[in-house]
Amino acid sequence: MKEKILISNIQRFSLQDGPGIRTTLFLKGCNLRCPWCANPENLENNIKKIVKDNREYIFGYYMEVEKLKEELIKDKSYYELNNGGVTFSGGEPLLQFKKLEKLLIELKSENINMCIETSLFAPKEMLEIAIKYIDEFIVDVKILDKNICKKVLGGNINNFYQNLDELFSKKKNITIRIPVTKEFTFNEKEDIINLLKKYSPKKVEIFKIHNLAEKKYYILGMKINKFHNITNDELESFRRELKDIGCNVEICKL
């Protein structure tokens, strides 16, 4: 039987999902429940059909690995222009990496640069597969307090730190991406600074929480959480704090 991968979208000409021009593959399924999630349609690892306002919406579909390869290498000439490539996002893409290994091998044989955006809340064996093939890692740093992480995200922070140790021991091209919220990040700035001092990533990206997924929440019948506004001055102040400890840090708009 041919391996099939559950995805929600193939987004071409992505400019914020790693270096260069990239094609981003969004995989369904996530084991966290971030209150600021921008892709709520990817939380569940199933195909969801919804009728809303007399219109049918379908979130998710299966693609065979060979078909996925065909779709992803269509943009190879663009990747070669400026060191772009393919990015795996989600959901939590690591959760499907055992099924994806054949695709990773195929893309590697085509000399296509591969990037993943991950929370690292995943089994170690999935990360080990990623380390074998992935060139660039974007690691989302969410909530570092053990109890709050468990209560709010449903995640085990020890799993995160163990995988982070493993990743930094094997890879150098690592970007740390931080969603900035007064409710969470600003209360953990000291912990974030200590983490960045310890691991010294290649790059740090910080960004404001946004409401661009509001329509998707409405269609899915989910409540979208509201957060206290982070001003541009506050975001710039945080950037300077991180720069002062030696980080290559930029504010990005996602």
N, C-alpha and C positions, 0 to 999 in steps of 0.2 A: 504494500500500500504506500502511495506517495505521501510524504510528510506535508501537512498543511499548517499554515500559520494564521492565527487570528489577529487581524489588524483592523484599524479604523480609517486610516488615510495614508496616502503617499503624497507628501507635500514637496513640490519641486521649487528650486531657486530659493531655498532657505538661507538667510544671512546671519541668523542668531543662534544657530545650532552647531557651532564649531567653526573651524577656519575655512575661509573661502566660500564658494557657492556649493550648496549641499542639497541633497535630496533626503528628506526626513521621513523615516518609516515609523508610524505611530502604532504601537502594539497595545492590545487590550489586556486588562488585568492588572490590578495593583493591590498590594497588601497593606497599604497605608490609607488613611483618610484625612488628608491635609485640609483644614478648613478653608484654605485659599486656592484649592485645586482649580487649575485653568482648563483641565480636560476631563470633566466629570463623566463624559461618555465612555472613557477608557477605564473606569474603576472596576467594572465587572468583567470577568473573563467569559462573556457570552455575547451572542448576537441579540440586540434588543430592538424590537419593533414597537413603535409608539404612534398612535393617532392623536394628533393635537390640532385643534381648530380645523377639523376636516382635512387634514393633511397627514400622510403617513411618513414617518421618519424611521430610517433603519440605521442603527449604529453597530457597525462591525460586519466583517465578512472574512471568509477563509480564502487564502491563496496558497497554491502549491509553491514549494521552494523554487522550482525551475522557472515558474512564471514570475515570481518575485525577482529573481536574478535578471530576467529579461527586462523587467520594468526599471530596475535600478541602474543597469548599465546603459540604458538609453541616454543618460546624461553624462556619460564618461568624458566626452569632449569638453564639457563645461567644467568638470572637476579639474581637468588638466590645465585649464587656463590660469588658475590661481590657488592650486593646492587644496581644492575642495574635495568632496567625497560624499559618503553615505553616513547618515546619523540615525541611530536607533533611539526612539523616545517612547513615551507611553502616556499613561500607565507606568508600570515598572518593567522595562524591557528585559531585565535579567531573568525574570521568571520564565521566559520562553527560550532561553539561550541554548538549552539542550536540543530543542527542536531546530533551532536556527544554525547549529554548528555547520551543517552542510553548506548553507548559504554563505556563512562567514569564510569557509574554505574557498568557495567559488569566487567571492569578491576579492579575497586576498590573491588568488591566482591571476586576477585581472589588474593587480597593482592599484586597487582602489582604496584610498584612505578611508578608514572607518572610525566613527566616533559614537559614543554612547552617552546619553544623559540618564543618570541613575541616582537613586537615593541610597544605594548600597544595602538596603534592608532586604536581603535575599540570601538564599543558601550559599555557603562558601563555594560549593562545587560549580555553581553557575558563574560566580565571579572568576573562578579559575579558567573557565572556558573563554570568558571575555578577555582576560589577560593574555591569552595565547594569540588572539587575533586583532583586538581593538588597538588602534593607534592613539586615539585621543579620548580622554575621559572627562566628562563634566559631572561633578558630584554635587548634588543638591544638599546643602546643610540646612536642616529644618529646625528641629527643637532638640537641644542637647541635654536638658534636664531629664534624668531618668524617669521620674514619676510623671512629669507633664508629657513627655514623649509617649509614654504608655497610655495615659488617659486621653490625650487629644488625638494623637496619630494612630494609636494602636500598635506602636512599634517597640522593639527591644533595642535600646541604645547600645547594649553590649554587642549585638550583631553588627551594628553600624561601625563601631570602633574596631572590632576585629577585622572586618573587611577593609576598613580604611588603612589599618596597619599593613595588611597583606598587599593592598594596591600600591601604596607608596614604597613598599620594599621592592616592587617589581617594575613600576612604571614611573616616567618622569613627566609626560605630557598630560598634566592633570590641572583642570580648572575647577575651582570651588565657586559655586553659584549660591547666593544667599538672598532669599526673599526677605525684604525688610518690613517688619510690622511692629507697631508699638506694643501690641499685646504680647509678642513673643521675642522677636530678635533683639529689640532694644533692652529687654530685661536680661539678655544673655550676652551682652557685648563682651564682657570680660572672658567668658567661656569661649566665645568665637575667636577672640584675639589670641588666647592661649593655644587654641587648636591650630590657628594659622602660623603661629610661631613655631610650633612643634613640627608641622609637616611641610611648610614652605612650598606651597603649590606654584606652578608656573604662572598662574593668573587667578585673580579673584574678580568675580562679577557680582554686583549688588543691584537690586531692582525693587521698585515699588510693587505692591500687590495691586492688581487691576480687576476690573469687572467686565472684561471683554467676553467672558463666557456666560454672561447673564442670560442670553437667549437659550443656550443649551440647558442651563439649569431649569428654565421655565418649561422647555419641552419635556425634560426628564421628570418633571414634577418634584424637583429638589429645591430646597431652600438655599439661597446664596448668602453666605455670611458677609457681614459688613465690618470693616475695620476702620480704626481711627486714621485719619489722613496723615501721611508722612509728607512733610513739605520738602521742596527742593533743597532748601538750606539745611534741613536735618539730614537729608541723604548725602549732601556734599560734606557735611561735618563728619559723618560716618566714614565716607571715603578717605578723608584726610587722616582720620585716626588709623585706618588700615594702612595707608601709605606711610605713615610715620613709623610703623613697625617693619617696613621694608617690603610690603606687598605691592605687586604690580596689579593695581585695582582700577576698574572702570565701572561707571554707572551704565547699565544697559537698559534698553526699552524693549520688552518682550511682548 
